[in-house]
Amino acid sequence: MSEKLPLVLASGSPRRLALLQQIGIEPDYLLPTDIDETPDRGESPRALAMRLAREKAAAARLMVDRDPDKKEALILGSDTVVSVGRRILPKPESTEQAEACLALLSGRVHRVYTGLCVNTPKGQNRTKLVETRVRFRRLSKQDMANYLASGEWRGKAGGYAIQGLAGSFVARVIGSYSSVVGLPLYETANLLQGNGYNTQATWVQAGVPA
């Protein structure tokens, strides 16, 4: 595997970048994409997560192909969708939206789907869908009021951040915790490594024992 294979993260999410850095992966380029994330009519949550991951990777590929220095890069696209049954929860931008999300999640099990897509320099897509089940404890009115006042929910899938204050609401996680944060690390590393990217190239330099 080449240690110099460039990697593009098709996201502006600081959470996804921090997760990659946690396992020693530093993308060479960050290319946030601007795509419509509105679900298609009748589209399931898992299908939406996978479609958006592919579309983000494809949009980044169009940008990368205009730059000779980046054309040989692998592109990583990802999207996370939170659902209760077949109902897809938004990424709230208003208190009313966030409150509706919390009311739905309270005392219930919901599913978090993260779609991954690695686009190769030859234009091939390698994909993976990760499903995680999360159970919230029953939330009181005060719980919800305090969380809404924190503002942490803004722009987060499902209206909460498991790695933040809302971690105190989570009674159980079955699946990938890092996927709920924004990127399933085990599956991401496997997908990248399977496509020629050395995910451990920086470990020795970082002082991690061989």
mmCIF file of the C-alpha atoms, coordinates in Angstrom:
data_MODEL
# 
_entry.id   MODEL 
# 
loop_
_atom_site.group_PDB 
_atom_site.id 
_atom_site.type_symbol 
_atom_site.label_atom_id 
_atom_site.label_alt_id 
_atom_site.label_comp_id 
_atom_site.label_asym_id 
_atom_site.label_entity_id 
_atom_site.label_seq_id 
_atom_site.pdbx_PDB_ins_code 
_atom_site.Cartn_x 
_atom_site.Cartn_y 
_atom_site.Cartn_z 
_atom_site.occupancy 
_atom_site.B_iso_or_equiv 
_atom_site.pdbx_formal_charge 
_atom_site.auth_seq_id 
_atom_site.auth_comp_id 
_atom_site.auth_asym_id 
_atom_site.auth_atom_id 
_atom_site.pdbx_PDB_model_num 
ATOM 1   C CA . MET A 1 1   ? 0.000   0.000  0.000   1.00 0.00 ? 1   MET A CA 1 
ATOM 2   C CA . SER A 1 2   ? 1.276   3.447  -0.854  1.00 0.00 ? 2   SER A CA 1 
ATOM 3   C CA . GLU A 1 3   ? 1.863   5.810  2.034   1.00 0.00 ? 3   GLU A CA 1 
ATOM 4   C CA . LYS A 1 4   ? 1.505   8.764  -0.305  1.00 0.00 ? 4   LYS A CA 1 
ATOM 5   C CA . LEU A 1 5   ? -1.917  8.000  -1.749  1.00 0.00 ? 5   LEU A CA 1 
ATOM 6   C CA . PRO A 1 6   ? -3.810  11.287 -1.305  1.00 0.00 ? 6   PRO A CA 1 
ATOM 7   C CA . LEU A 1 7   ? -7.090  11.256 0.597   1.00 0.00 ? 7   LEU A CA 1 
ATOM 8   C CA . VAL A 1 8   ? -9.960  13.714 0.178   1.00 0.00 ? 8   VAL A CA 1 
ATOM 9   C CA . LEU A 1 9   ? -12.627 14.001 2.872   1.00 0.00 ? 9   LEU A CA 1 
ATOM 10  C CA . ALA A 1 10  ? -15.808 15.169 1.147   1.00 0.00 ? 10  ALA A CA 1 
ATOM 11  C CA . SER A 1 11  ? -17.098 16.867 4.275   1.00 0.00 ? 11  SER A CA 1 
ATOM 12  C CA . GLY A 1 12  ? -16.735 20.000 6.315   1.00 0.00 ? 12  GLY A CA 1 
ATOM 13  C CA . SER A 1 13  ? -17.766 18.236 9.515   1.00 0.00 ? 13  SER A CA 1 
ATOM 14  C CA . PRO A 1 14  ? -15.268 18.842 12.336  1.00 0.00 ? 14  PRO A CA 1 
ATOM 15  C CA . ARG A 1 15  ? -16.549 15.646 13.989  1.00 0.00 ? 15  ARG A CA 1 
ATOM 16  C CA . ARG A 1 16  ? -15.665 13.448 11.005  1.00 0.00 ? 16  ARG A CA 1 
ATOM 17  C CA . LEU A 1 17  ? -12.242 15.039 10.703  1.00 0.00 ? 17  LEU A CA 1 
ATOM 18  C CA . ALA A 1 18  ? -11.561 14.558 14.419  1.00 0.00 ? 18  ALA A CA 1 
ATOM 19  C CA . LEU A 1 19  ? -12.622 10.906 14.231  1.00 0.00 ? 19  LEU A CA 1 
ATOM 20  C CA . LEU A 1 20  ? -10.233 10.233 11.346  1.00 0.00 ? 20  LEU A CA 1 
ATOM 21  C CA . GLN A 1 21  ? -7.443  12.003 13.206  1.00 0.00 ? 21  GLN A CA 1 
ATOM 22  C CA . GLN A 1 22  ? -8.189  9.859  16.261  1.00 0.00 ? 22  GLN A CA 1 
ATOM 23  C CA . ILE A 1 23  ? -7.025  6.777  14.351  1.00 0.00 ? 23  ILE A CA 1 
ATOM 24  C CA . GLY A 1 24  ? -4.050  8.529  12.767  1.00 0.00 ? 24  GLY A CA 1 
ATOM 25  C CA . ILE A 1 25  ? -5.606  9.454  9.411   1.00 0.00 ? 25  ILE A CA 1 
ATOM 26  C CA . GLU A 1 26  ? -5.028  13.025 8.243   1.00 0.00 ? 26  GLU A CA 1 
ATOM 27  C CA . PRO A 1 27  ? -6.869  13.799 4.978   1.00 0.00 ? 27  PRO A CA 1 
ATOM 28  C CA . ASP A 1 28  ? -4.777  15.684 2.454   1.00 0.00 ? 28  ASP A CA 1 
ATOM 29  C CA . TYR A 1 29  ? -7.740  17.781 1.360   1.00 0.00 ? 29  TYR A CA 1 
ATOM 30  C CA . LEU A 1 30  ? -11.098 18.782 2.823   1.00 0.00 ? 30  LEU A CA 1 
ATOM 31  C CA . LEU A 1 31  ? -13.763 19.367 0.185   1.00 0.00 ? 31  LEU A CA 1 
ATOM 32  C CA . PRO A 1 32  ? -17.170 20.122 1.704   1.00 0.00 ? 32  PRO A CA 1 
ATOM 33  C CA . THR A 1 33  ? -19.930 19.491 -0.817  1.00 0.00 ? 33  THR A CA 1 
ATOM 34  C CA . ASP A 1 34  ? -23.188 21.352 -1.220  1.00 0.00 ? 34  ASP A CA 1 
ATOM 35  C CA . ILE A 1 35  ? -25.863 18.823 -2.154  1.00 0.00 ? 35  ILE A CA 1 
ATOM 36  C CA . ASP A 1 36  ? -29.596 18.670 -1.532  1.00 0.00 ? 36  ASP A CA 1 
ATOM 37  C CA . GLU A 1 37  ? -30.155 16.305 1.391   1.00 0.00 ? 37  GLU A CA 1 
ATOM 38  C CA . THR A 1 38  ? -33.943 16.196 1.030   1.00 0.00 ? 38  THR A CA 1 
ATOM 39  C CA . PRO A 1 39  ? -35.189 12.573 1.043   1.00 0.00 ? 39  PRO A CA 1 
ATOM 40  C CA . ASP A 1 40  ? -36.832 11.343 -2.138  1.00 0.00 ? 40  ASP A CA 1 
ATOM 41  C CA . ARG A 1 41  ? -40.491 10.446 -1.874  1.00 0.00 ? 41  ARG A CA 1 
ATOM 42  C CA . GLY A 1 42  ? -40.798 7.073  -0.128  1.00 0.00 ? 42  GLY A CA 1 
ATOM 43  C CA . GLU A 1 43  ? -37.028 6.822  0.368   1.00 0.00 ? 43  GLU A CA 1 
ATOM 44  C CA . SER A 1 44  ? -36.010 4.721  3.356   1.00 0.00 ? 44  SER A CA 1 
ATOM 45  C CA . PRO A 1 45  ? -33.529 6.050  5.945   1.00 0.00 ? 45  PRO A CA 1 
ATOM 46  C CA . ARG A 1 46  ? -30.885 3.491  4.975   1.00 0.00 ? 46  ARG A CA 1 
ATOM 47  C CA . ALA A 1 47  ? -31.284 4.262  1.263   1.00 0.00 ? 47  ALA A CA 1 
ATOM 48  C CA . LEU A 1 48  ? -30.977 7.996  1.961   1.00 0.00 ? 48  LEU A CA 1 
ATOM 49  C CA . ALA A 1 49  ? -27.754 7.589  3.960   1.00 0.00 ? 49  ALA A CA 1 
ATOM 50  C CA . MET A 1 50  ? -26.206 5.526  1.195   1.00 0.00 ? 50  MET A CA 1 
ATOM 51  C CA . ARG A 1 51  ? -27.363 7.802  -1.626  1.00 0.00 ? 51  ARG A CA 1 
ATOM 52  C CA . LEU A 1 52  ? -26.050 10.944 0.061   1.00 0.00 ? 52  LEU A CA 1 
ATOM 53  C CA . ALA A 1 53  ? -22.675 9.343  0.755   1.00 0.00 ? 53  ALA A CA 1 
ATOM 54  C CA . ARG A 1 54  ? -22.347 8.451  -2.940  1.00 0.00 ? 54  ARG A CA 1 
ATOM 55  C CA . GLU A 1 55  ? -23.496 11.906 -4.069  1.00 0.00 ? 55  GLU A CA 1 
ATOM 56  C CA . LYS A 1 56  ? -21.017 13.650 -1.774  1.00 0.00 ? 56  LYS A CA 1 
ATOM 57  C CA . ALA A 1 57  ? -18.173 11.510 -3.113  1.00 0.00 ? 57  ALA A CA 1 
ATOM 58  C CA . ALA A 1 58  ? -19.295 12.144 -6.703  1.00 0.00 ? 58  ALA A CA 1 
ATOM 59  C CA . ALA A 1 59  ? -19.514 15.911 -6.162  1.00 0.00 ? 59  ALA A CA 1 
ATOM 60  C CA . ALA A 1 60  ? -16.025 15.936 -4.666  1.00 0.00 ? 60  ALA A CA 1 
ATOM 61  C CA . ARG A 1 61  ? -14.716 13.858 -7.581  1.00 0.00 ? 61  ARG A CA 1 
ATOM 62  C CA . LEU A 1 62  ? -15.945 16.505 -10.031 1.00 0.00 ? 62  LEU A CA 1 
ATOM 63  C CA . MET A 1 63  ? -13.941 19.137 -8.150  1.00 0.00 ? 63  MET A CA 1 
ATOM 64  C CA . VAL A 1 64  ? -10.876 16.906 -7.773  1.00 0.00 ? 64  VAL A CA 1 
ATOM 65  C CA . ASP A 1 65  ? -10.736 15.991 -11.457 1.00 0.00 ? 65  ASP A CA 1 
ATOM 66  C CA . ARG A 1 66  ? -10.207 19.671 -12.347 1.00 0.00 ? 66  ARG A CA 1 
ATOM 67  C CA . ASP A 1 67  ? -6.938  19.672 -10.393 1.00 0.00 ? 67  ASP A CA 1 
ATOM 68  C CA . PRO A 1 68  ? -4.070  17.522 -11.784 1.00 0.00 ? 68  PRO A CA 1 
ATOM 69  C CA . ASP A 1 69  ? -2.471  17.354 -8.308  1.00 0.00 ? 69  ASP A CA 1 
ATOM 70  C CA . LYS A 1 70  ? -5.553  15.712 -6.813  1.00 0.00 ? 70  LYS A CA 1 
ATOM 71  C CA . LYS A 1 71  ? -6.788  13.413 -9.583  1.00 0.00 ? 71  LYS A CA 1 
ATOM 72  C CA . GLU A 1 72  ? -5.148  10.303 -8.119  1.00 0.00 ? 72  GLU A CA 1 
ATOM 73  C CA . ALA A 1 73  ? -6.791  10.776 -4.737  1.00 0.00 ? 73  ALA A CA 1 
ATOM 74  C CA . LEU A 1 74  ? -9.209  8.514  -2.935  1.00 0.00 ? 74  LEU A CA 1 
ATOM 75  C CA . ILE A 1 75  ? -12.364 10.340 -1.922  1.00 0.00 ? 75  ILE A CA 1 
ATOM 76  C CA . LEU A 1 76  ? -14.297 9.526  1.236   1.00 0.00 ? 76  LEU A CA 1 
ATOM 77  C CA . GLY A 1 77  ? -17.960 10.545 1.318   1.00 0.00 ? 77  GLY A CA 1 
ATOM 78  C CA . SER A 1 78  ? -20.216 9.923  4.296   1.00 0.00 ? 78  SER A CA 1 
ATOM 79  C CA . ASP A 1 79  ? -23.654 10.785 5.603   1.00 0.00 ? 79  ASP A CA 1 
ATOM 80  C CA . THR A 1 80  ? -25.507 9.961  8.813   1.00 0.00 ? 80  THR A CA 1 
ATOM 81  C CA . VAL A 1 81  ? -29.282 9.602  9.071   1.00 0.00 ? 81  VAL A CA 1 
ATOM 82  C CA . VAL A 1 82  ? -31.304 9.195  12.271  1.00 0.00 ? 82  VAL A CA 1 
ATOM 83  C CA . SER A 1 83  ? -34.706 7.552  12.097  1.00 0.00 ? 83  SER A CA 1 
ATOM 84  C CA . VAL A 1 84  ? -37.593 6.386  14.241  1.00 0.00 ? 84  VAL A CA 1 
ATOM 85  C CA . GLY A 1 85  ? -39.144 3.576  12.229  1.00 0.00 ? 85  GLY A CA 1 
ATOM 86  C CA . ARG A 1 86  ? -39.229 4.865  8.652   1.00 0.00 ? 86  ARG A CA 1 
ATOM 87  C CA . ARG A 1 87  ? -39.464 8.472  9.810   1.00 0.00 ? 87  ARG A CA 1 
ATOM 88  C CA . ILE A 1 88  ? -36.306 10.390 8.988   1.00 0.00 ? 88  ILE A CA 1 
ATOM 89  C CA . LEU A 1 89  ? -35.387 12.994 11.575  1.00 0.00 ? 89  LEU A CA 1 
ATOM 90  C CA . PRO A 1 90  ? -33.982 16.326 10.387  1.00 0.00 ? 90  PRO A CA 1 
ATOM 91  C CA . LYS A 1 91  ? -30.814 18.190 11.289  1.00 0.00 ? 91  LYS A CA 1 
ATOM 92  C CA . PRO A 1 92  ? -32.672 20.880 13.225  1.00 0.00 ? 92  PRO A CA 1 
ATOM 93  C CA . GLU A 1 93  ? -32.015 24.547 12.734  1.00 0.00 ? 93  GLU A CA 1 
ATOM 94  C CA . SER A 1 94  ? -34.878 25.704 14.959  1.00 0.00 ? 94  SER A CA 1 
ATOM 95  C CA . THR A 1 95  ? -35.818 25.031 18.565  1.00 0.00 ? 95  THR A CA 1 
ATOM 96  C CA . GLU A 1 96  ? -39.192 23.717 17.432  1.00 0.00 ? 96  GLU A CA 1 
ATOM 97  C CA . GLN A 1 97  ? -37.598 21.114 15.169  1.00 0.00 ? 97  GLN A CA 1 
ATOM 98  C CA . ALA A 1 98  ? -35.169 20.037 17.875  1.00 0.00 ? 98  ALA A CA 1 
ATOM 99  C CA . GLU A 1 99  ? -37.944 19.742 20.461  1.00 0.00 ? 99  GLU A CA 1 
ATOM 100 C CA . ALA A 1 100 ? -39.969 17.536 18.107  1.00 0.00 ? 100 ALA A CA 1 
ATOM 101 C CA . CYS A 1 101 ? -36.926 15.279 17.630  1.00 0.00 ? 101 CYS A CA 1 
ATOM 102 C CA . LEU A 1 102 ? -36.337 14.924 21.372  1.00 0.00 ? 102 LEU A CA 1 
ATOM 103 C CA . ALA A 1 103 ? -40.007 14.108 21.963  1.00 0.00 ? 103 ALA A CA 1 
ATOM 104 C CA . LEU A 1 104 ? -39.806 11.317 19.383  1.00 0.00 ? 104 LEU A CA 1 
ATOM 105 C CA . LEU A 1 105 ? -36.552 9.907  20.775  1.00 0.00 ? 105 LEU A CA 1 
ATOM 106 C CA . SER A 1 106 ? -37.593 10.008 24.439  1.00 0.00 ? 106 SER A CA 1 
ATOM 107 C CA . GLY A 1 107 ? -37.878 6.529  25.956  1.00 0.00 ? 107 GLY A CA 1 
ATOM 108 C CA . ARG A 1 108 ? -37.491 4.803  22.582  1.00 0.00 ? 108 ARG A CA 1 
ATOM 109 C CA . VAL A 1 109 ? -35.029 2.906  20.464  1.00 0.00 ? 109 VAL A CA 1 
ATOM 110 C CA . HIS A 1 110 ? -34.028 4.652  17.256  1.00 0.00 ? 110 HIS A CA 1 
ATOM 111 C CA . ARG A 1 111 ? -31.673 3.756  14.435  1.00 0.00 ? 111 ARG A CA 1 
ATOM 112 C CA . VAL A 1 112 ? -28.661 5.614  13.142  1.00 0.00 ? 112 VAL A CA 1 
ATOM 113 C CA . TYR A 1 113 ? -27.487 4.807  9.607   1.00 0.00 ? 113 TYR A CA 1 
ATOM 114 C CA . THR A 1 114 ? -24.141 5.969  8.266   1.00 0.00 ? 114 THR A CA 1 
ATOM 115 C CA . GLY A 1 115 ? -23.384 5.488  4.598   1.00 0.00 ? 115 GLY A CA 1 
ATOM 116 C CA . LEU A 1 116 ? -19.755 5.336  3.473   1.00 0.00 ? 116 LEU A CA 1 
ATOM 117 C CA . CYS A 1 117 ? -18.485 5.706  -0.066  1.00 0.00 ? 117 CYS A CA 1 
ATOM 118 C CA . VAL A 1 118 ? -14.865 5.567  -1.188  1.00 0.00 ? 118 VAL A CA 1 
ATOM 119 C CA . ASN A 1 119 ? -14.472 6.782  -4.771  1.00 0.00 ? 119 ASN A CA 1 
ATOM 120 C CA . THR A 1 120 ? -11.294 5.558  -6.454  1.00 0.00 ? 120 THR A CA 1 
ATOM 121 C CA . PRO A 1 121 ? -9.200  7.418  -9.049  1.00 0.00 ? 121 PRO A CA 1 
ATOM 122 C CA . LYS A 1 122 ? -10.749 5.085  -11.673 1.00 0.00 ? 122 LYS A CA 1 
ATOM 123 C CA . GLY A 1 123 ? -14.215 6.271  -10.696 1.00 0.00 ? 123 GLY A CA 1 
ATOM 124 C CA . GLN A 1 124 ? -15.267 3.120  -8.874  1.00 0.00 ? 124 GLN A CA 1 
ATOM 125 C CA . ASN A 1 125 ? -17.414 3.368  -5.749  1.00 0.00 ? 125 ASN A CA 1 
ATOM 126 C CA . ARG A 1 126 ? -16.767 1.111  -2.760  1.00 0.00 ? 126 ARG A CA 1 
ATOM 127 C CA . THR A 1 127 ? -19.601 1.421  -0.276  1.00 0.00 ? 127 THR A CA 1 
ATOM 128 C CA . LYS A 1 128 ? -20.665 0.324  3.190   1.00 0.00 ? 128 LYS A CA 1 
ATOM 129 C CA . LEU A 1 129 ? -23.770 0.973  5.280   1.00 0.00 ? 129 LEU A CA 1 
ATOM 130 C CA . VAL A 1 130 ? -23.523 0.838  9.075   1.00 0.00 ? 130 VAL A CA 1 
ATOM 131 C CA . GLU A 1 131 ? -26.622 0.509  11.258  1.00 0.00 ? 131 GLU A CA 1 
ATOM 132 C CA . THR A 1 132 ? -26.606 1.281  14.991  1.00 0.00 ? 132 THR A CA 1 
ATOM 133 C CA . ARG A 1 133 ? -29.470 1.116  17.473  1.00 0.00 ? 133 ARG A CA 1 
ATOM 134 C CA . VAL A 1 134 ? -29.618 3.699  20.246  1.00 0.00 ? 134 VAL A CA 1 
ATOM 135 C CA . ARG A 1 135 ? -31.991 3.759  23.207  1.00 0.00 ? 135 ARG A CA 1 
ATOM 136 C CA . PHE A 1 136 ? -32.822 7.013  24.972  1.00 0.00 ? 136 PHE A CA 1 
ATOM 137 C CA . ARG A 1 137 ? -34.086 7.084  28.518  1.00 0.00 ? 137 ARG A CA 1 
ATOM 138 C CA . ARG A 1 138 ? -37.404 8.840  29.038  1.00 0.00 ? 138 ARG A CA 1 
ATOM 139 C CA . LEU A 1 139 ? -36.770 12.564 29.012  1.00 0.00 ? 139 LEU A CA 1 
ATOM 140 C CA . SER A 1 140 ? -38.505 14.952 31.378  1.00 0.00 ? 140 SER A CA 1 
ATOM 141 C CA . LYS A 1 141 ? -39.714 18.364 30.282  1.00 0.00 ? 141 LYS A CA 1 
ATOM 142 C CA . GLN A 1 142 ? -36.805 19.840 32.201  1.00 0.00 ? 142 GLN A CA 1 
ATOM 143 C CA . ASP A 1 143 ? -34.330 17.550 30.404  1.00 0.00 ? 143 ASP A CA 1 
ATOM 144 C CA . MET A 1 144 ? -35.598 18.760 27.064  1.00 0.00 ? 144 MET A CA 1 
ATOM 145 C CA . ALA A 1 145 ? -35.754 22.413 28.069  1.00 0.00 ? 145 ALA A CA 1 
ATOM 146 C CA . ASN A 1 146 ? -32.184 22.365 29.351  1.00 0.00 ? 146 ASN A CA 1 
ATOM 147 C CA . TYR A 1 147 ? -30.852 20.586 26.279  1.00 0.00 ? 147 TYR A CA 1 
ATOM 148 C CA . LEU A 1 148 ? -32.650 22.953 23.945  1.00 0.00 ? 148 LEU A CA 1 
ATOM 149 C CA . ALA A 1 149 ? -31.171 25.884 25.872  1.00 0.00 ? 149 ALA A CA 1 
ATOM 150 C CA . SER A 1 150 ? -27.664 24.455 25.374  1.00 0.00 ? 150 SER A CA 1 
ATOM 151 C CA . GLY A 1 151 ? -27.870 24.838 21.603  1.00 0.00 ? 151 GLY A CA 1 
ATOM 152 C CA . GLU A 1 152 ? -25.810 21.662 21.142  1.00 0.00 ? 152 GLU A CA 1 
ATOM 153 C CA . TRP A 1 153 ? -28.550 20.144 18.985  1.00 0.00 ? 153 TRP A CA 1 
ATOM 154 C CA . ARG A 1 154 ? -28.221 22.643 16.160  1.00 0.00 ? 154 ARG A CA 1 
ATOM 155 C CA . GLY A 1 155 ? -27.425 21.022 12.826  1.00 0.00 ? 155 GLY A CA 1 
ATOM 156 C CA . LYS A 1 156 ? -26.987 17.543 14.358  1.00 0.00 ? 156 LYS A CA 1 
ATOM 157 C CA . ALA A 1 157 ? -28.756 14.574 12.773  1.00 0.00 ? 157 ALA A CA 1 
ATOM 158 C CA . GLY A 1 158 ? -31.727 13.731 14.966  1.00 0.00 ? 158 GLY A CA 1 
ATOM 159 C CA . GLY A 1 159 ? -31.204 16.846 17.041  1.00 0.00 ? 159 GLY A CA 1 
ATOM 160 C CA . TYR A 1 160 ? -28.548 15.548 19.428  1.00 0.00 ? 160 TYR A CA 1 
ATOM 161 C CA . ALA A 1 161 ? -24.820 14.914 19.836  1.00 0.00 ? 161 ALA A CA 1 
ATOM 162 C CA . ILE A 1 162 ? -24.045 11.624 21.594  1.00 0.00 ? 162 ILE A CA 1 
ATOM 163 C CA . GLN A 1 163 ? -20.457 12.749 22.265  1.00 0.00 ? 163 GLN A CA 1 
ATOM 164 C CA . GLY A 1 164 ? -21.724 15.811 24.107  1.00 0.00 ? 164 GLY A CA 1 
ATOM 165 C CA . LEU A 1 165 ? -24.338 16.639 26.712  1.00 0.00 ? 165 LEU A CA 1 
ATOM 166 C CA . ALA A 1 166 ? -26.856 14.248 25.167  1.00 0.00 ? 166 ALA A CA 1 
ATOM 167 C CA . GLY A 1 167 ? -24.624 11.347 26.104  1.00 0.00 ? 167 GLY A CA 1 
ATOM 168 C CA . SER A 1 168 ? -26.439 11.452 29.448  1.00 0.00 ? 168 SER A CA 1 
ATOM 169 C CA . PHE A 1 169 ? -29.699 10.569 27.654  1.00 0.00 ? 169 PHE A CA 1 
ATOM 170 C CA . VAL A 1 170 ? -28.340 7.375  26.082  1.00 0.00 ? 170 VAL A CA 1 
ATOM 171 C CA . ALA A 1 171 ? -29.182 4.178  27.944  1.00 0.00 ? 171 ALA A CA 1 
ATOM 172 C CA . ARG A 1 172 ? -27.778 1.738  25.383  1.00 0.00 ? 172 ARG A CA 1 
ATOM 173 C CA . VAL A 1 173 ? -25.900 1.606  22.087  1.00 0.00 ? 173 VAL A CA 1 
ATOM 174 C CA . ILE A 1 174 ? -25.943 -1.536 19.964  1.00 0.00 ? 174 ILE A CA 1 
ATOM 175 C CA . GLY A 1 175 ? -23.490 -1.180 17.102  1.00 0.00 ? 175 GLY A CA 1 
ATOM 176 C CA . SER A 1 176 ? -20.931 1.518  16.347  1.00 0.00 ? 176 SER A CA 1 
ATOM 177 C CA . TYR A 1 177 ? -20.658 4.409  18.799  1.00 0.00 ? 177 TYR A CA 1 
ATOM 178 C CA . SER A 1 178 ? -18.365 6.333  16.441  1.00 0.00 ? 178 SER A CA 1 
ATOM 179 C CA . SER A 1 179 ? -20.969 5.988  13.683  1.00 0.00 ? 179 SER A CA 1 
ATOM 180 C CA . VAL A 1 180 ? -23.462 7.847  15.861  1.00 0.00 ? 180 VAL A CA 1 
ATOM 181 C CA . VAL A 1 181 ? -20.846 10.566 16.367  1.00 0.00 ? 181 VAL A CA 1 
ATOM 182 C CA . GLY A 1 182 ? -20.473 10.803 12.587  1.00 0.00 ? 182 GLY A CA 1 
ATOM 183 C CA . LEU A 1 183 ? -18.114 8.156  11.174  1.00 0.00 ? 183 LEU A CA 1 
ATOM 184 C CA . PRO A 1 184 ? -17.822 4.402  11.917  1.00 0.00 ? 184 PRO A CA 1 
ATOM 185 C CA . LEU A 1 185 ? -14.092 4.008  12.422  1.00 0.00 ? 185 LEU A CA 1 
ATOM 186 C CA . TYR A 1 186 ? -13.737 0.250  12.021  1.00 0.00 ? 186 TYR A CA 1 
ATOM 187 C CA . GLU A 1 187 ? -15.661 0.163  8.750   1.00 0.00 ? 187 GLU A CA 1 
ATOM 188 C CA . THR A 1 188 ? -14.028 3.334  7.427   1.00 0.00 ? 188 THR A CA 1 
ATOM 189 C CA . ALA A 1 189 ? -10.507 2.042  8.082   1.00 0.00 ? 189 ALA A CA 1 
ATOM 190 C CA . ASN A 1 190 ? -11.322 -1.296 6.438   1.00 0.00 ? 190 ASN A CA 1 
ATOM 191 C CA . LEU A 1 191 ? -12.817 0.395  3.379   1.00 0.00 ? 191 LEU A CA 1 
ATOM 192 C CA . LEU A 1 192 ? -9.832  2.702  2.927   1.00 0.00 ? 192 LEU A CA 1 
ATOM 193 C CA . GLN A 1 193 ? -7.285  -0.041 3.518   1.00 0.00 ? 193 GLN A CA 1 
ATOM 194 C CA . GLY A 1 194 ? -9.061  -2.319 1.056   1.00 0.00 ? 194 GLY A CA 1 
ATOM 195 C CA . ASN A 1 195 ? -8.609  0.363  -1.592  1.00 0.00 ? 195 ASN A CA 1 
ATOM 196 C CA . GLY A 1 196 ? -4.874  0.853  -1.172  1.00 0.00 ? 196 GLY A CA 1 
ATOM 197 C CA . TYR A 1 197 ? -4.716  3.493  1.554   1.00 0.00 ? 197 TYR A CA 1 
ATOM 198 C CA . ASN A 1 198 ? -2.261  2.834  4.371   1.00 0.00 ? 198 ASN A CA 1 
ATOM 199 C CA . THR A 1 199 ? -4.330  3.719  7.425   1.00 0.00 ? 199 THR A CA 1 
ATOM 200 C CA . GLN A 1 200 ? -1.390  3.141  9.789   1.00 0.00 ? 200 GLN A CA 1 
ATOM 201 C CA . ALA A 1 201 ? 1.271   5.122  7.951   1.00 0.00 ? 201 ALA A CA 1 
ATOM 202 C CA . THR A 1 202 ? 1.573   7.755  10.687  1.00 0.00 ? 202 THR A CA 1 
ATOM 203 C CA . TRP A 1 203 ? 1.496   5.440  13.690  1.00 0.00 ? 203 TRP A CA 1 
ATOM 204 C CA . VAL A 1 204 ? 5.257   5.033  14.077  1.00 0.00 ? 204 VAL A CA 1 
ATOM 205 C CA . GLN A 1 205 ? 5.889   8.752  13.635  1.00 0.00 ? 205 GLN A CA 1 
ATOM 206 C CA . ALA A 1 206 ? 3.237   9.407  16.267  1.00 0.00 ? 206 ALA A CA 1 
ATOM 207 C CA . GLY A 1 207 ? 5.166   7.275  18.711  1.00 0.00 ? 207 GLY A CA 1 
ATOM 208 C CA . VAL A 1 208 ? 2.735   4.365  18.815  1.00 0.00 ? 208 VAL A CA 1 
ATOM 209 C CA . PRO A 1 209 ? 4.697   1.150  19.503  1.00 0.00 ? 209 PRO A CA 1 
ATOM 210 C CA . ALA A 1 210 ? 4.926   -1.187 16.512  1.00 0.00 ? 210 ALA A CA 1 
# 
